[in-house]
Amino acid sequence: MAEVAADAGRPATPISAFDTSLGAAMTLHLCATVPRLSAGAELIPDMVSEDPAVDPIEASPEMTVPDGPGVGVGLPDSLFD
């Protein structure tokens, strides 16, 4: 979708509302690859009551792309039992 928007000269706005740190991390990785973003993105990783991430992502006006293994968010082994 972002490529179609870029081809048309339009910006794209990534949204990761009502998500966990895992979803927010994936959206941050997407944002790092999209050539023409709008001025902002909606990332709200703390709207779910129980975020399974080992170290949850904190929402802030400026966020960096996680750089750990995978998408950069650790999950507990117990999640896969």
N, C-alpha and C positions, 0 to 999 in steps of 0.2 A: 504494500500500500504506500509506503514511504517513497519507493522508487517511482510509482505512478505520479504521486504528488510532485516529486522533484522534476520529473519529465515535463510536467505542466507548469513548472515555475512556482509551485505552491509549497508552503511549509507543512511539515507534519508535526502533530502534537502527540507524543507518547503518553498513555494514561495507564497507571497501575494502581487503581483505587481499590480499597477494601482487599488488600493483598497481604502477603507475608513477606518476610525478608527475601525469600527465594524468588518470588515474583518481582519484587523491586530490583533485585540484583540482575535478573534477566532483562528487565526494562532498561537498566543503566547500561548494560552491554549493548543492547539495541541502539540506544541513544548515541553511543560511541561510534557506531558504524553508519548512521543515517546522515547523508550529505547535507540535508537542508532541514533543520529543525526549526520550530517556532521559537519564540523567546522563552518558553517554559515547558515544563512537563509536569504531569500530576503523578507524584509518587507518594503513596501513603502506606508504608509497610507496617504501621502499628494500629491499624483499624480492626484487626482480627484479635480476638481475646487471647488466643494461645498461639504465639509464633513458635514453630518448632525449631528455629535456628539456634545454634549453639551461642553465637554472638549476634543478636538481632541488629539489623541496620537501623540507625536512628535517622528519622526524617529531619532534614534541614534545608535551608534555602540553596545551599550548594552541596552537592554530593559527588563523591568520586566513585569510579567503577571499581568494585571489589577485585582484588588481584590474587586471591587464593585459588586452590585447585577447583576445577569445574567452573561454575559461575561465581565462585568466591564466597559462598555461604556454606558454613559447616552445618551438618545435620547430625543429631545423635544416632548412634547405632540402634538404640531401642526403637526408633521410628520404623525400622525395617524388620523387627521381630515378628 
